[in-house]
C-alpha cells in the first residue's frame, strides 16, 4: 500500500477506531501522531510501532481553552503534518421520558466531546493547513481533514442515545458547510472527508461507558473488518462515504446523496440572493 498521507494526527487513538486506524496508517507508510488522555496507551503505541513511525501527545479535547496552544505546539514540532483524523467520541444513554434521571451536565459533555471539540481543533489547525497548500513549493500538495462521523447522525434510529445522535447530526451539518467554505475561499486542496461508520466493536459500548448494556463490546462490526473498509474508502478519495447498512444512503439515488445534490444546487442560489444584503 502506498501511504495516503505524509504525516497524520489521529485524535482519540488510545483505543478503538482511532488506535486501529493509526496502526493501519503506519503499516502503509504514513507517520502518525497519536493523541488521547491515557499516556500509558499512547506510550505503548509508540513502543509497538517505533519512534521513527509514531509519536504521541497526551491532552484532553474537552479542555477547549487549551486546544489552540496544543495545536501550535504540534505544528511547531511537525511542520509536515498534512492530515488530521478527528475520531474521539462518547456515547451515553439518556431517557427524556424520565427527566428526573437525565444528567444535563453529561449531555453537555457529550456535545463538547463529539462536536464542539472538533470545531475548536479544526479552527486551531486550519491556519497551518492553509499555509501548507498555499506555499509556493506546495505544487499539488493537499491536506486532509478526516472526520469519523456516524450513520446515527443521518438517521437517529438508536433512540436511547439522543445526545450522541444530535452531536453527530450537528457535526455532519457543520462539515458540509466547512467543506463548501474552504472551496469558496480558494482552499479546495484542503480535502474534507466524512466517514459514516456503523456500530463497531469498541469501548464505546462497554460496561464502563454504558453500564446498562451487557456484552456491549460485542455490538457491531468487528474492528479489524471496519478498519480495512475505512482505509479502502479513504483510498478511493470520496468526500463522504459510509460503511455497513448506511452505504446505500450515500450512493446514487440514496437520500443523503440527494440531500447533497440539493445543497450543491441551492448554495449558489442562496449566496447570490443574499449578495445585495451583505456589507
Helices and strands as residue ranges (DSSP letters): E 7-11, H 16-27, E 31-36, H 39-49, E 54-58, G 64-66, H 67-77, E 83-86, G 96-101, H 104-111, I 112-116, H 117-134, E 143-148, G 151-153, G 159-161, H 162-184, E 190-196, G 203-205, G 216-218, H 223-236, E 240-242, H 247-250, H 255-274, G 275-277
